[in-house]
Amino acid sequence: MAIKLQTLLNHAKENMGSGMNPVVNETILEVVKLAFEAGIIVQITAGYRCFFMNKAERIN
C-alpha cells in the first residue's frame, strides 16, 4: 500500500508539535512535499528539542 502525501504531512505536523518556529515548520513541510514528488518518503519523527533535552538524551 502506498502512503499518501497528506498522511506524511499530517504526521509531520503532529510530530513537530507546537514549539516549532513557523518558518521552520513551513520549510519542513515543503521538504516533505518535494521529497515525495521525487519518490522519497520522508517521515518527521520529532520536533524542537532544546539543549537540555539533547544533553539528557546523551546521558541516558
CORMO-V855344 format. One record per residue. RES is the residue in one small letter. D_CENTER is the distance of its C-alpha to the mean C-alpha in whole Angstrom. Layout:
# CORMO-V855344
res = <RES	RES>
d_center = <D_CENTER	D_CENTER>
This chain:
# CORMO-V855344
res = <m	a	i	k	l	q	t	l	l	n	h	a	k	e	n	m	g	s	g	m	n	p	v	v	n	e	t	i	l	e	v	v	k	l	a	f	e	a	g	i	i	v	q	i	t	a	g	y	r	c	f	f	m	n	k	a	e	r	i	n>
d_center = <22	19	16	16	13	13	12	9	8	10	8	4	7	8	6	5	9	12	12	10	12	13	13	10	8	10	10	6	7	10	9	8	12	13	13	13	17	17	17	14	12	8	6	3	6	6	6	10	12	16	18	20	17	17	21	21	19	21	24	23>
